[in-house]
Amino acid sequence: MLAFEREAWGAGATVVAGVDEAGRGPLAGPVHAAAVCFPREWAEREANGLLAGLTDSKQLSAARREHFFALLTGPELREVVRFAIAAAEVEEIDALNILRATHLAMRRAIEGLGAPPPDLALVDGLPVRGLPIPHRAIVKGDAQSLSIAAASVLAKVSRDHLMLELDARWPGYGLAANKGYGTAAHLEALRRLGPCPAHRRSFAPVRATQLQLFE
């Protein structure tokens, strides 16, 4: 899980950031991104220690995601792990489109790391426009890079926590359970209630319910 980091360190990069996003596909809620930097010697030591089992957030149970989220953001590693979590809001998704909004969230996450900026970002997926530093895109990188895996967990869990808050604010759509994805129950609630302020009105299923309300 450190092959890409080792390659970057060997090429002269001192600070390497893993970057990933969560929430591109849902019909509701913002898209989140996170950036994570591990010190080289610490990562080499803890890849099979504290961070053993850390991988793509989608491959982890909810309990394991919460475990790693608490570890990475908690006081024990405060002086070791650099991280930042950022978002692009629903209004930005609707104005820009989801791809550009995702790239915006990633840029904000990298900028949120502060100074000095990383020398290189390892990004899950395809190349990203508008990043403030050089980057390398790695398809399925969240299952191959420890830094990207950490970012995937921070982005996923932080967004899941927010969806719990949105569910309390706008009940009836099941946002705590479906996290904004277009499940059958969520689509039925949309048809029955119409969209709430958390919904992405540029997404076709949401837009269709708006049209139905005015027919």
C-alpha positions, 0 to 999 in steps of 0.5 A: 500500500506504499508503492506509489508513495515510495516511488514519489519519495524516491523521486525527491518528493518530501511531502506526498498527499493522498486525495480522494472524494466521496459523494459523486453519485448521490441525489442529495448532499455535498461532495466531500474530498480529503487530503492526507499526508503521512511522514515517510518514516512513520508510514513505513513503520505503521503501515503494518501497525496502527494502519494495518487493514486501512484500504478503500473505504468501500471495502471496509465495514462501517465500524472499521471506517469509524475506527480509522476516521477516529484514529486519523483525526484524533489527538493521538496522531495530531502531531503526525498526520496532516489532513484536511476535509473539504466540500463542494456544496449542493448549489455549487454542484448544480452550478458547475456540474458534479465533475467540476464540483468534485475537482473543486472540493479536491482543490480545497482539501489540498489547500486546506493542508496549509503550508508548506504545500505537498510536493505531489498529490496522489489522486484516486481515479482520473486526472483532476483539473485545477489542482494547485500542485502536481499530481498523479492520478491512479485508477483504483488508487484507494485500494493501492495507496495508503495515503489515498485510502486514508483520504477515502475514509476521511471523505466518506465518514465525514460525509456520512456524518453530515448526512445524519444531520441532513436527515434530522433537518429534512426527515422523510427521505431516509438520508441517514440510511441511503446517504443521498443515493437514489434508492427505491425508497428515496425516489418514492419519497422524492415523488411524494414530498418533492425535493428538499434544499439538500437535493441536487436539482440538476440531477435527472431524478430530482429534476423529474420530480420537480416537473411532476409537481408542476404538471 
